[in-house]
């Protein structure tokens, strides 16, 4: 895979939310933008990440212990801070694609926030890496055909 830099393949600008965003608002943003995770930023600092699964699991966990009226009230008041992962693995935009791929494999995560001196500047996901791999594969195929005179 490419030895290119993360900043060349990341999604930027990236949609982020604050920790006091409601779960229902986070879910709306994810659904509208067709994304599965949102970096959480407070005062320009990356403080967490929340996934679509985190949001759904929070609602399911509450639903098993409450009646429907209490549940709807509780879910309405829950915020991203209540369910986000606070141990965020991020990577600097100057890292290589190979470095971020290795981190994603090792940590079994499908997306990593990208920072520039600690400030969120993008997001790189499995989809970005697959897209890059597909583009490089097509390039190599065309290049090989050209070399072999086909």
C-alpha positions as CSV (number, residue, x, y, z in Angstrom):
1,X,0.0,0.0,0.0
2,X,1.0,3.6,-0.6
3,X,3.7,5.2,1.5
4,X,1.7,8.4,1.1
5,X,0.7,10.5,4.1
6,X,-2.5,10.3,6.0
7,X,-3.3,13.9,5.1
8,X,-3.5,13.0,1.4
9,X,-6.2,10.3,1.9
10,X,-8.2,11.5,5.0
11,X,-11.7,13.0,4.9
12,X,-11.4,16.7,5.6
13,X,-13.1,18.8,6.8
14,X,-14.5,16.4,9.3
15,X,-17.9,16.6,11.1
16,X,-17.4,16.7,14.8
17,X,-19.7,17.4,17.8
18,X,-19.3,18.6,21.4
19,X,-19.6,16.4,24.4
20,X,-22.9,18.1,25.4
21,X,-24.6,17.1,22.1
22,X,-27.7,15.0,22.7
23,X,-27.6,11.4,21.6
24,X,-30.6,12.0,19.4
25,X,-28.8,14.9,17.7
26,X,-25.7,12.8,17.2
27,X,-27.8,10.0,15.6
28,X,-29.4,12.5,13.3
29,X,-26.1,13.9,12.2
30,X,-24.7,10.4,11.6
31,X,-27.7,9.3,9.6
32,X,-27.9,12.5,7.5
33,X,-24.2,12.4,6.6
34,X,-24.0,8.6,6.3
35,X,-21.2,8.3,8.8
36,X,-20.6,5.8,11.6
37,X,-18.5,7.8,14.0
38,X,-18.1,11.3,15.2
39,X,-15.0,12.8,16.9
40,X,-16.0,14.8,20.0
41,X,-14.3,18.2,20.4
42,X,-14.5,20.6,23.3
43,X,-12.6,23.9,23.3
44,X,-10.6,22.8,20.2
45,X,-9.4,19.6,21.9
46,X,-10.3,16.1,20.8
47,X,-11.9,14.6,24.0
48,X,-13.6,11.5,22.6
49,X,-15.2,9.6,19.8
50,X,-18.8,8.3,19.6
51,X,-20.0,5.6,17.2
52,X,-23.4,4.8,15.9
53,X,-23.2,1.6,17.8
54,X,-22.5,3.5,21.1
55,X,-25.6,5.5,20.5
56,X,-27.8,2.5,19.8
57,X,-26.4,0.5,22.7
58,X,-27.1,3.3,25.1
59,X,-30.7,3.3,24.1
60,X,-31.0,-0.4,24.3
61,X,-29.3,-0.6,27.7
62,X,-31.7,2.0,29.1
63,X,-34.7,0.2,27.5
64,X,-34.2,-3.0,29.4
65,X,-34.5,-1.4,32.8
66,X,-37.2,1.3,32.4
67,X,-40.8,1.6,31.4
68,X,-41.4,3.4,28.1
69,X,-42.2,6.8,29.6
70,X,-39.0,6.9,31.7
71,X,-37.0,5.6,28.8
72,X,-38.0,8.3,26.4
73,X,-37.3,11.0,29.0
74,X,-33.9,9.5,29.9
75,X,-32.8,9.1,26.2
76,X,-33.9,12.7,25.5
77,X,-31.6,14.0,28.2
78,X,-28.6,11.7,27.5
79,X,-25.5,13.4,26.0
80,X,-22.6,12.2,24.0
81,X,-20.4,12.5,27.1
82,X,-22.4,9.7,28.7
83,X,-21.5,7.2,26.0
84,X,-18.4,8.4,24.1
85,X,-15.0,6.6,24.2
86,X,-12.6,8.8,26.1
87,X,-9.5,6.8,25.2
88,X,-9.2,8.1,21.7
89,X,-6.6,6.8,19.4
90,X,-5.6,9.5,16.9
91,X,-2.8,10.0,14.5
92,X,-0.9,13.0,13.2
93,X,-1.6,14.0,9.6
94,X,2.1,13.5,8.7
95,X,1.9,9.8,9.5
96,X,2.1,7.4,6.6
97,X,-0.8,5.3,5.3
98,X,1.1,2.2,6.4
99,X,1.4,3.5,10.0
100,X,-2.3,4.2,10.3
101,X,-3.3,0.9,8.7
102,X,-1.1,-0.9,11.2
103,X,-2.7,0.9,14.2
104,X,-6.2,0.2,12.9
105,X,-5.3,-3.5,12.5
106,X,-3.6,-3.8,15.9
107,X,-6.4,-1.9,17.8
108,X,-9.2,-3.4,15.8
109,X,-10.7,0.0,15.0
110,X,-12.3,1.1,11.7
111,X,-11.6,4.9,11.9
112,X,-9.0,7.2,13.4
113,X,-9.3,11.0,14.0
114,X,-6.4,12.9,12.3
115,X,-4.7,15.8,14.1
116,X,-2.3,18.5,13.4
117,X,-0.4,19.3,16.6
118,X,-3.4,18.0,18.6
119,X,-6.1,19.9,16.6
120,X,-8.6,17.8,14.8
121,X,-8.2,18.2,11.0
122,X,-9.7,15.0,9.5
123,X,-10.7,11.4,9.8
124,X,-9.3,8.3,8.1
125,X,-11.4,5.2,7.9
126,X,-11.3,1.7,6.5
127,X,-13.3,3.0,3.5
128,X,-10.5,5.6,2.8
129,X,-7.9,2.8,2.9
130,X,-9.9,0.5,0.6
131,X,-10.5,3.4,-1.8
132,X,-6.7,4.1,-1.9
133,X,-6.0,0.4,-2.4
134,X,-8.5,0.1,-5.3
135,X,-7.0,3.2,-7.0
136,X,-3.5,1.8,-6.6
137,X,-4.6,-1.6,-7.9
138,X,-6.1,0.0,-11.0
139,X,-2.9,2.0,-11.6
140,X,-0.7,-1.0,-11.2
141,X,-2.9,-3.1,-13.5
142,X,-2.8,-0.3,-16.2
143,X,0.9,0.1,-15.7
144,X,1.6,-3.6,-16.1
145,X,-0.5,-3.8,-19.3
146,X,1.5,-0.9,-20.7
147,X,4.8,-2.5,-19.8
148,X,3.8,-5.8,-21.5
149,X,2.4,-4.0,-24.6
150,X,-1.2,-5.0,-24.1
